Amino acid sequence: MTPTLPIIGRLNHLAIAVPDLTAATALYRDTLGAKTSAPHALPEHGVTVVFVELPNSKIELLQKLGENSPIAAYLDKNPSGGIHHICFEVDDIAAAAAQLTAHGARVLGDGKAKIGAHGKPVLFLHPKDFCGTLIELEQI
């Protein structure tokens, strides 16, 4: 079935789960010369994040915050870290979620958007519905 409207916009960020946020930040800042933010704890999401600013997008470095962190299992399976999810921008997150679920995609959690690390509504789509990739949608 063809979507009725384009759902995704530009790539907002690529998220990388890391076991050591300080070391990962130093790698991107000192080795690659990237501009990085200060660490920002997001207890409601179970992560601490650092943003790596790029000219056309961002990289989001994620470290687990607490044992119930949603990235804890990922880091248990991938102790060195790795790409956790990709985030696309959408104009209307509720409309995007409705259209995606109508096409059989599964929205994780309770299906309702939550406020993400950038202070905007986000939701996640099941990786089994998208070639094994966890997709985050962020309303711009």
C-alpha positions as a LaTeX table, in Angstrom:
\begin{tabular}{lrrr}
\hline
Residue & $x$ (\AA) & $y$ (\AA) & $z$ (\AA) \\
\hline
Met1 & 0.00 & 0.00 & 0.00 \\
Thr2 & 1.37 & 3.43 & $-0.93$ \\
Pro3 & 1.50 & 6.09 & 1.81 \\
Thr4 & $-1.01$ & 8.89 & 1.34 \\
Leu5 & 1.57 & 11.57 & 2.13 \\
Pro6 & 5.31 & 11.71 & 2.70 \\
Ile7 & 5.86 & 10.78 & 6.32 \\
Ile8 & 9.55 & 11.31 & 6.98 \\
Gly9 & 11.54 & 14.46 & 6.46 \\
Arg10 & 15.23 & 14.97 & 6.90 \\
Leu11 & 17.51 & 12.84 & 9.03 \\
Asn12 & 17.60 & 14.50 & 12.44 \\
His13 & 20.21 & 12.31 & 14.10 \\
Leu14 & 21.89 & 8.96 & 14.33 \\
Ala15 & 22.05 & 7.61 & 17.89 \\
Ile16 & 25.01 & 5.58 & 19.09 \\
Ala17 & 24.83 & 3.69 & 22.38 \\
Val18 & 28.16 & 3.89 & 24.20 \\
Pro19 & 29.47 & 2.25 & 27.37 \\
Asp20 & 31.56 & 5.33 & 28.33 \\
Leu21 & 30.07 & 8.69 & 27.42 \\
Thr22 & 33.15 & 10.67 & 28.48 \\
Ala23 & 35.46 & 8.59 & 26.27 \\
Ala24 & 33.04 & 8.67 & 23.33 \\
Thr25 & 32.63 & 12.44 & 23.62 \\
Ala26 & 36.42 & 12.90 & 23.68 \\
Leu27 & 36.76 & 10.69 & 20.59 \\
Tyr28 & 34.31 & 12.77 & 18.56 \\
Arg29 & 35.56 & 16.10 & 19.93 \\
Asp30 & 39.32 & 15.55 & 20.09 \\
Thr31 & 39.94 & 13.01 & 17.34 \\
Leu32 & 37.33 & 14.05 & 14.79 \\
Gly33 & 37.22 & 17.75 & 15.74 \\
Ala34 & 33.45 & 17.84 & 16.20 \\
Lys35 & 31.55 & 20.29 & 18.36 \\
Thr36 & 29.95 & 18.43 & 21.27 \\
Ser37 & 27.42 & 19.44 & 23.89 \\
Ala38 & 27.67 & 18.94 & 27.61 \\
Pro39 & 26.15 & 15.69 & 28.90 \\
His40 & 22.42 & 15.94 & 29.51 \\
Ala41 & 20.70 & 13.42 & 31.82 \\
Leu42 & 17.22 & 12.33 & 30.76 \\
Pro43 & 15.98 & 10.15 & 33.63 \\
Glu44 & 12.53 & 9.83 & 32.04 \\
His45 & 14.21 & 8.10 & 29.07 \\
Gly46 & 16.85 & 6.24 & 31.07 \\
Val47 & 19.80 & 7.80 & 29.22 \\
Thr48 & 22.40 & 10.51 & 29.39 \\
Val49 & 23.08 & 12.13 & 26.02 \\
Val50 & 25.75 & 14.20 & 24.34 \\
Phe51 & 25.01 & 15.80 & 20.98 \\
Val52 & 27.67 & 15.89 & 18.29 \\
Glu53 & 26.86 & 18.78 & 15.97 \\
Leu54 & 27.37 & 18.24 & 12.24 \\
Pro55 & 26.73 & 20.71 & 9.42 \\
Asn56 & 23.68 & 18.77 & 8.18 \\
Ser57 & 22.60 & 16.61 & 11.13 \\
Lys58 & 23.59 & 15.39 & 14.60 \\
Ile59 & 24.97 & 12.31 & 16.26 \\
Glu60 & 23.44 & 11.50 & 19.63 \\
Leu61 & 25.75 & 9.61 & 21.97 \\
Leu62 & 23.70 & 7.62 & 24.51 \\
Gln63 & 24.86 & 6.17 & 27.81 \\
Lys64 & 22.52 & 4.17 & 30.01 \\
Leu65 & 21.19 & 5.92 & 33.07 \\
Gly66 & 20.15 & 3.27 & 35.58 \\
Glu67 & 19.73 & $-0.47$ & 35.20 \\
Asn68 & 16.26 & $-0.13$ & 33.67 \\
Ser69 & 17.57 & 1.95 & 30.79 \\
Pro70 & 16.10 & 1.03 & 27.40 \\
Ile71 & 19.65 & 0.77 & 26.03 \\
Ala72 & 20.94 & $-1.56$ & 28.80 \\
Ala73 & 20.01 & $-4.73$ & 26.89 \\
Tyr74 & 21.55 & $-3.30$ & 23.72 \\
Leu75 & 24.84 & $-2.63$ & 25.52 \\
Asp76 & 24.74 & $-6.09$ & 27.13 \\
Lys77 & 24.63 & $-7.57$ & 23.61 \\
Asn78 & 27.06 & $-4.99$ & 22.19 \\
Pro79 & 29.49 & $-4.11$ & 25.01 \\
Ser80 & 31.55 & $-1.79$ & 22.79 \\
Gly81 & 28.40 & 0.11 & 21.77 \\
Gly82 & 27.02 & 0.74 & 18.30 \\
Ile83 & 24.29 & 2.35 & 16.26 \\
His84 & 21.10 & 2.22 & 18.33 \\
His85 & 18.54 & 4.10 & 16.20 \\
Ile86 & 18.01 & 6.67 & 13.50 \\
Cys87 & 15.72 & 9.65 & 13.88 \\
Phe88 & 13.68 & 11.26 & 11.12 \\
Glu89 & 11.81 & 14.52 & 11.34 \\
Val90 & 8.05 & 14.66 & 10.77 \\
Asp91 & 5.70 & 17.62 & 10.55 \\
Asp92 & 2.85 & 16.05 & 12.53 \\
Ile93 & 3.76 & 13.15 & 14.80 \\
Ala94 & 0.16 & 12.12 & 15.54 \\
Ala95 & $-0.72$ & 12.03 & 11.83 \\
Ala96 & 2.50 & 10.12 & 11.07 \\
Ala97 & 1.73 & 7.56 & 13.79 \\
Ala98 & $-1.83$ & 7.10 & 12.54 \\
Gln99 & $-0.70$ & 6.63 & 8.95 \\
Leu100 & 2.08 & 4.22 & 9.93 \\
Thr101 & $-0.17$ & 2.07 & 12.11 \\
Ala102 & $-2.75$ & 2.00 & 9.31 \\
His103 & 0.02 & 0.48 & 7.18 \\
Gly104 & 0.87 & $-2.13$ & 9.82 \\
Ala105 & 3.82 & $-0.48$ & 11.55 \\
Arg106 & 4.02 & $-0.83$ & 15.33 \\
Val107 & 4.61 & 2.17 & 17.56 \\
Leu108 & 6.50 & 1.17 & 20.71 \\
Gly109 & 5.32 & 1.87 & 24.25 \\
Asp110 & 1.80 & 3.16 & 24.72 \\
Gly111 & 1.74 & 4.59 & 21.20 \\
Lys112 & 1.70 & 8.17 & 22.40 \\
Ala113 & 4.47 & 10.67 & 21.76 \\
Lys114 & 6.72 & 11.69 & 24.63 \\
Ile115 & 8.99 & 14.70 & 24.92 \\
Gly116 & 12.48 & 13.74 & 23.70 \\
Ala117 & 16.00 & 15.00 & 24.28 \\
His118 & 15.46 & 18.02 & 22.03 \\
Gly119 & 12.31 & 19.07 & 23.89 \\
Lys120 & 10.04 & 17.95 & 21.04 \\
Pro121 & 7.51 & 15.10 & 20.74 \\
Val122 & 9.04 & 11.75 & 19.74 \\
Leu123 & 7.98 & 8.16 & 19.32 \\
Phe124 & 9.72 & 4.96 & 18.30 \\
Leu125 & 8.80 & 2.36 & 15.69 \\
His126 & 9.42 & $-1.36$ & 16.10 \\
Pro127 & 12.70 & $-2.41$ & 14.45 \\
Lys128 & 11.14 & $-5.61$ & 13.06 \\
Asp129 & 8.92 & $-3.42$ & 10.88 \\
Phe130 & 11.88 & $-1.46$ & 9.44 \\
Cys131 & 14.58 & $-3.89$ & 8.32 \\
Gly132 & 15.87 & $-4.44$ & 11.85 \\
Thr133 & 16.37 & $-0.73$ & 12.54 \\
Leu134 & 14.82 & 1.12 & 15.47 \\
Ile135 & 13.28 & 4.30 & 14.04 \\
Glu136 & 12.59 & 7.43 & 16.07 \\
Leu137 & 10.25 & 10.10 & 14.74 \\
Glu138 & 10.59 & 13.65 & 16.03 \\
Gln139 & 8.06 & 16.37 & 15.36 \\
Ile140 & 9.73 & 19.53 & 14.11 \\
\hline
\end{tabular}
